[in-house]
Amino acid sequence: MEAFLVSTGIVALAEMGDKTQLLALLLAARFRKPWPIVAGIFVATIANHALAGAVGAWVNTVLGPDVLRWVLGLSFIAMAAWMLVPDKADDLDSGNAPRFGVFGTTVVVFFLAEMGDKTQIATVMLAAQYNPYWVVVGSTLGMMLANAPVVWFGDAITKRVPIRIVHIVSAMVFAALGVAALWPQS
C-alpha cells in the first residue's frame, strides 16, 4: 500500500506544470475531444510507466542494497532540484494534423514526451525501492489525477493552481525522500 500511495502522490505532484501536463492542455485546446485524449494519456502512461517499473525492478536486482540506497537517495535529491526548473510549453510540438486520430496522436505524442521525464525517472526510482506493480499502478493514477482534469477543465485550473508553490512542495517531498533513503538504516 505504501508503494501505491507514495507513487501516486509523488507523480501527481511532479506532474504539476510539467511538459506532459502542458501537452495535455495543448491537446485539449487543439482537438477539443477530452475522452479520446484522456484515454490516450492513460494508454501512453501505462506503457511508459510499465517500462519504467521493469527498469526499476531490474536495477534492484543488479545493485547491492548499499549502492541502491545511495543511488536512490542522490537521485531523489537530484529530482528535488529538477522540480525547481519548470517546463515550458515552447518545448512541445503536438504536430500538425492528427494522422492517427485524436487517440492515436495522444498515445504517440504523450508516450514520447514522457520518455526521460521527471515522472518516468521517479517511477524507475520508486520501482527500484518498492513493489514495481504497485508503483506502476500508483504512478499511473498520479499521472491521471494531474492530467485528466487539465484536459477537461484546461485553463480554469492552470490559472488557479500556484504552479511555483506546487514545484517547491514537490521539491521538498523529493528532498525528504532522498534524505530518508540516505539515512543509515539501523
Secondary structure as UniProt FT lines:
FT   HELIX           2..15
FT   TURN            16..17
FT   HELIX           19..31
FT   HELIX           34..62
FT   HELIX           65..83
FT   HELIX           89..91
FT   TURN            99..100
FT   HELIX           101..114
FT   TURN            115..116
FT   HELIX           118..129
FT   HELIX           132..153
FT   HELIX           155..160
FT   HELIX           163..182
//
